[in-house]
Every structure is written in C-alpha cells, then in structure tokens.
C-alpha cells in the first residue's frame, strides 16, 4: 500500500473578482487534498472556478483567503524566487490553447524552459530530443506551431511540460480543442506519465475525460465535492486514496 502524502492541500480557499462593479466568487471556501502520485480530475462547467483553482495550485495566482499547502508548506512561506523555481522545475503546465510561441520551432518551444534554467547546451539537446521522442514528434522538431495539427501542437506542449522532469502536471482542458481520437492519444500520454509516478491534476468539463482519472472532484459555484473514482483507480493496486 502506498503511503499517503499530500502534495497539494487547499483549506477553505476563496478567490473573488470584480466584474462590472460586482463581486464574483470564483472560489468559495474550496477545500481538497491531492496525494503524491495521484491522478485527479477536477470537472465543472464553464465559470465554475476550475481554471482559477488551477492557477492557484500552479502558483500563478494567490487566494484571497484560506490556506494552500504545497508539499506540506504554506504557500506564503515560499519566497518569490522559490515559487519561480517551483513553476519552472517542479510543475509541468499544459493548456487548452497550447500556449506555444508561433515564431519558434517545436524544438525551440520545448527547449525554452531549459534555457530559463540555464541548462548547458549539450544537456538541453539530450533532454529536448528525449521529450520529443516521448510524445512521438521528433520527426516534426523543425516545424513551427502553425505547420502542425492541433494534436501535434498539444504534444509539443506536453513535451515542453515534461522536459524539466517535473513531478506534478497541471493540465487545463488539454483535450478541449481536439477531436475525440486525438484527445484519446493525448490522454494516453497522461496515463503513461501517471504510471511513471507523476502526480496529474486534470481540469476538464468533459465527463468522459474526467472518468479516466483515479479520483474525480466536482467543482460548481466555486465549491468542491468528491465525485467518486474512475477506471484509473483500478490501475493502482492497493492504493488508498483516503
């Protein structure tokens, strides 16, 4: 049985925005915990607060109130330079719109996080090649994003996320702009990453995609509820998600 170790804990987290002079509660006393090595989907309709939650988990935004523990440590205890290192080295982000730089080739897009890390050129070459081969796109390494299909662009985005070898992947609607067949191929990559011990947090509005996770959380009106487990739970023999 795998030892339970929370990598992410949100306790009564709230986030408010001003829209048209009115206060909108994106998150309303939301609480959840995610264990290291777990595959969790967070499902909710548009405007439910799920992307806001991802931004807070990914240290891209801060809650107005409540507690966020990352690896057991309150997020406010981290210095800004420490958070920058966490975002660059410990978390792999995958977005619905890919967020690739159009003027850079697939290779250059994947290489970018390593340049920010000041990784030596020889090491960068080895890591980028490995990442692109892992998503089956080494043969398209010299193509610009505009020369690639949506599925290929998402593969490049995943390669960029995994090139720094993070332990946590945050995916916001990673299949949202893809057809069903390509979406299944992208999900297969996430299952492979999970099987290798990575923590996966997948934000989606698609019930079919959500059910592929070990555990399903549902978010509505900024509040989180447990929604059960998916088929991926059967892949973790003896795993205790309590």
Secondary structure, 3 states (H helix, E strand, C coil): CCCCCEEEEEEEEEEEEEECCEEEEEEEEEEEEEECCCEEEEECCCCCCHHHHHHHHCCCCCCCEEEEEECCEEHHHCCHHHHHHHHHHHEEEEECCCCCCCCCEHHHHHHHHHHHCCCCHHHHHHHHHHHHHHCCCHHHCCCEHHHCCHHHHHHHHHHHHHCCCCCEEEEECCCCCCCHHHHHHHHHHHHHHHHCCCEEEEEECCHHHHCCCCEEEEEECCEEEEEEECHHHHHCCCCCCC
